[in-house]
Amino acid sequence: MQGVISVKGVLFRNAKEVSVEELPNPKPERDEALIKVKYAGICGTDIHVYRGEHPTAKYPLVPGHEFVGQLVEMNTDKETDLKAGDYVLVQPIKSCGVCDLCIQGRDNVCSKLTILGVHDFGCFAEYIKVPARKVYRLPDGVDLRLAALTEPLAVAVHDVRASNLKVGQTVLVIGGGPIGVLIAMVAKLNGASKIVITEVNKYRIKFAEDLGFTVINPTEDGLLPKLLDQTDGKGFDIVYEVSGTRPGAELMTQAAKIGGTILIVGVASDKYPVDVGSIMAKELEIKGVRIHSQINFAAAIEILKSGVMNDMLVKLITHEFPLDRAEEAIKFSIEDQEHFKVLIKI
């Protein structure tokens, strides 16, 4: 980090207390890497942290965990083909790597898990230090702005893989925000025969329809019959509950077919009642999913490398703000109803 005197970044001193200021230089310790951030994405988690709604966030804090950058330094004795100057991606979670869950490839639920931008300083800054073993080279030819979507894409990959979606099965996605639409995209890539999204926001409805998905507004009359008509009355093989809402929790068991699978993706703001009678009578399988495992982060990079989804993915990026206007970008993400994915250019 020679020649870098100070580091500019976004600081949440507390909930809703935001400033862009000079921060201490991040010095990579053993088995850590130093990254110069290029683009960072604003996520729902960042908004929860901003509002003070995240139960485990630790202030003061530099937020952000979706990013692409350039490798400055790799402080490790372990063999690596990465070198200074490489454009890189980082799985933004720290896990112990040795517990039973990590050994099983479930590092996303490691008991010692910490998340960049929530428990450790994140990527809304010019530089960030990260675990060296979480760093991947950006494939050649992938646009940096597009690469900033790798982390949410990895979430979708993790969720679809966890559902064991099979070619030809039907899918319902409850909630058409960025993660919901990404799940729909990955489900399509995985061979789903029919994909339906429920969403209330008019802009998001049109956005998802323009991507080729069937979208139904759940506030309109006759929601369940409309959904069941999509599957000849059987219900959906896989339901992804991404809204984190009470209506979503009620709908998921109604819309799932007998013997179907429900994935709990959305972060609920309260404890909602669930129809356990339907779970039993339909013999439904319900699974919770959290963030993404490292192997699924690597799979998201391979999808970017292939280019098979890139024409759709780039459409998700609707707005971009410079670092100096980060607070404006965060408030815009909360208040504006006609945007999809907001990036901060560092």
Secondary structure in CASP SS format (residue, H / E / C, confidence):
PFRMAT SS
TARGET T0000
AUTHOR 0000-0000-0000
METHOD secondary structure of the structure
MODEL  1
M C 1.00
Q C 1.00
G C 1.00
V C 1.00
I C 1.00
S C 1.00
V E 1.00
K E 1.00
G E 1.00
V E 1.00
L E 1.00
F E 1.00
R E 1.00
N E 1.00
A C 1.00
K C 1.00
E E 1.00
V E 1.00
S E 1.00
V E 1.00
E E 1.00
E E 1.00
L E 1.00
P C 1.00
N C 1.00
P C 1.00
K C 1.00
P C 1.00
E C 1.00
R C 1.00
D C 1.00
E E 1.00
A E 1.00
L E 1.00
I E 1.00
K E 1.00
V E 1.00
K E 1.00
Y E 1.00
A E 1.00
G E 1.00
I C 1.00
C C 1.00
G H 1.00
T H 1.00
D H 1.00
I H 1.00
H H 1.00
V H 1.00
Y H 1.00
R H 1.00
G C 1.00
E C 1.00
H C 1.00
P C 1.00
T C 1.00
A C 1.00
K C 1.00
Y C 1.00
P C 1.00
L E 1.00
V C 1.00
P C 1.00
G C 1.00
H C 1.00
E E 1.00
F E 1.00
V E 1.00
G E 1.00
Q E 1.00
L E 1.00
V E 1.00
E E 1.00
M E 1.00
N E 1.00
T C 1.00
D C 1.00
K C 1.00
E C 1.00
T C 1.00
D C 1.00
L C 1.00
K C 1.00
A C 1.00
G C 1.00
D C 1.00
Y E 1.00
V E 1.00
L E 1.00
V E 1.00
Q C 1.00
P C 1.00
I E 1.00
K E 1.00
S C 1.00
C C 1.00
G C 1.00
V C 1.00
C C 1.00
D H 1.00
L H 1.00
C H 1.00
I H 1.00
Q C 1.00
G C 1.00
R C 1.00
D H 1.00
N H 1.00
V H 1.00
C C 1.00
S C 1.00
K C 1.00
L C 1.00
T E 1.00
I E 1.00
L E 1.00
G C 1.00
V C 1.00
H C 1.00
D E 1.00
F C 1.00
G C 1.00
C C 1.00
F C 1.00
A E 1.00
E C 1.00
Y E 1.00
I E 1.00
K E 1.00
V E 1.00
P E 1.00
A H 1.00
R H 1.00
K H 1.00
V E 1.00
Y E 1.00
R E 1.00
L C 1.00
P C 1.00
D C 1.00
G C 1.00
V C 1.00
D C 1.00
L H 1.00
R H 1.00
L H 1.00
A H 1.00
A C 1.00
L C 1.00
T H 1.00
E H 1.00
P H 1.00
L H 1.00
A H 1.00
V H 1.00
A H 1.00
V H 1.00
H H 1.00
D H 1.00
V H 1.00
R H 1.00
A H 1.00
S H 1.00
N C 1.00
L C 1.00
K C 1.00
V C 1.00
G C 1.00
Q C 1.00
T E 1.00
V E 1.00
L E 1.00
V E 1.00
I E 1.00
G C 1.00
G C 1.00
G C 1.00
P H 1.00
I H 1.00
G H 1.00
V H 1.00
L H 1.00
I H 1.00
A H 1.00
M H 1.00
V H 1.00
A H 1.00
K H 1.00
L H 1.00
N C 1.00
G C 1.00
A C 1.00
S C 1.00
K E 1.00
I E 1.00
V E 1.00
I E 1.00
T E 1.00
E C 1.00
V C 1.00
N C 1.00
K H 1.00
Y H 1.00
R H 1.00
I H 1.00
K H 1.00
F H 1.00
A H 1.00
E H 1.00
D H 1.00
L C 1.00
G C 1.00
F C 1.00
T E 1.00
V E 1.00
I E 1.00
N C 1.00
P C 1.00
T C 1.00
E C 1.00
D C 1.00
G C 1.00
L H 1.00
L H 1.00
P H 1.00
K H 1.00
L H 1.00
L H 1.00
D H 1.00
Q C 1.00
T C 1.00
D C 1.00
G C 1.00
K C 1.00
G C 1.00
F E 1.00
D E 1.00
I E 1.00
V E 1.00
Y E 1.00
E E 1.00
V C 1.00
S C 1.00
G C 1.00
T C 1.00
R H 1.00
P H 1.00
G H 1.00
A H 1.00
E H 1.00
L H 1.00
M H 1.00
T H 1.00
Q H 1.00
A H 1.00
A E 1.00
K E 1.00
I E 1.00
G E 1.00
G E 1.00
T E 1.00
I E 1.00
L E 1.00
I E 1.00
V C 1.00
G C 1.00
V C 1.00
A C 1.00
S C 1.00
D C 1.00
K C 1.00
Y C 1.00
P C 1.00
V C 1.00
D C 1.00
V H 1.00
G H 1.00
S H 1.00
I H 1.00
M H 1.00
A H 1.00
K C 1.00
E C 1.00
L C 1.00
E E 1.00
I E 1.00
K E 1.00
G E 1.00
V C 1.00
R C 1.00
I C 1.00
H C 1.00
S C 1.00
Q H 1.00
I H 1.00
N H 1.00
F H 1.00
A H 1.00
A H 1.00
A H 1.00
I H 1.00
E H 1.00
I H 1.00
L H 1.00
K H 1.00
S H 1.00
G C 1.00
V C 1.00
M C 1.00
N H 1.00
D H 1.00
M H 1.00
L H 1.00
V H 1.00
K H 1.00
L H 1.00
I E 1.00
T E 1.00
H E 1.00
E E 1.00
F E 1.00
P E 1.00
L H 1.00
D H 1.00
R H 1.00
A H 1.00
E H 1.00
E H 1.00
A H 1.00
I H 1.00
K H 1.00
F H 1.00
S H 1.00
I H 1.00
E H 1.00
D C 1.00
Q C 1.00
E C 1.00
H C 1.00
F C 1.00
K E 1.00
V E 1.00
L E 1.00
I E 1.00
K E 1.00
I C 1.00
END
